[in-house]
Amino acid sequence: MKYLIILFSAFLLVACKKEKETVSGSNSADSLHITKDSASVKPSSGNILVGTIPFPKEIKECSCYFAVSKADFENERYIYADDAGKTAYMMLDGKRLALNLISSSDMEVDELLTKEIENDDYKISVKGKKIKGEEALLFEGTLTIEKPDGTTFTTPIYGECGC
């Protein structure tokens, strides 16, 4: 009986340690995907890491959200989301940021979408053209990020705006 308790305790110790390693290893891969240099994302110069984000829980109604491609958009791998009003959300250089929108075009009236976002570390410009308009408006365009040191990152975007 004594050996059975020792054997069972050793089994639990090994099983718990292995589960902890598995959970911590997969957690970092699932919670953050950093896009570095792929066929659809090409930094024009410098090094600005743009990561994917889940759809922000802070956004309750109208929103715009974009991925780098239609496939990423369909797989909910967004690089940008905003509340179609005052706050934009992105993962830049490993940090999830909530940024203030400076200006945004009226998507119901315009065929073109423009958004300007700026803080002390980044100046972000979103430009798109409406490709489909039903309940939600689909857009294709570009997202450009600039740092004060002159580092620039430009990527194509695909996504939608709607309520």
Secondary structure, DSSP 8 states (H G I E B T S, - for coil): -HHHHHHHHHHHHHHHHHHHHHHHHHHHHHH--EE-S-SS-B-SSS---EE-B---TT--SSEEEEESSHHHHHTT-BSEEE-SSSEEEEEETTEEEEEEEEEE--TTT-SEEEEEEE-SS-EEEEEEEEEEESSSEEEEEEEEEE-TTS-EEEEEEEEEEE-
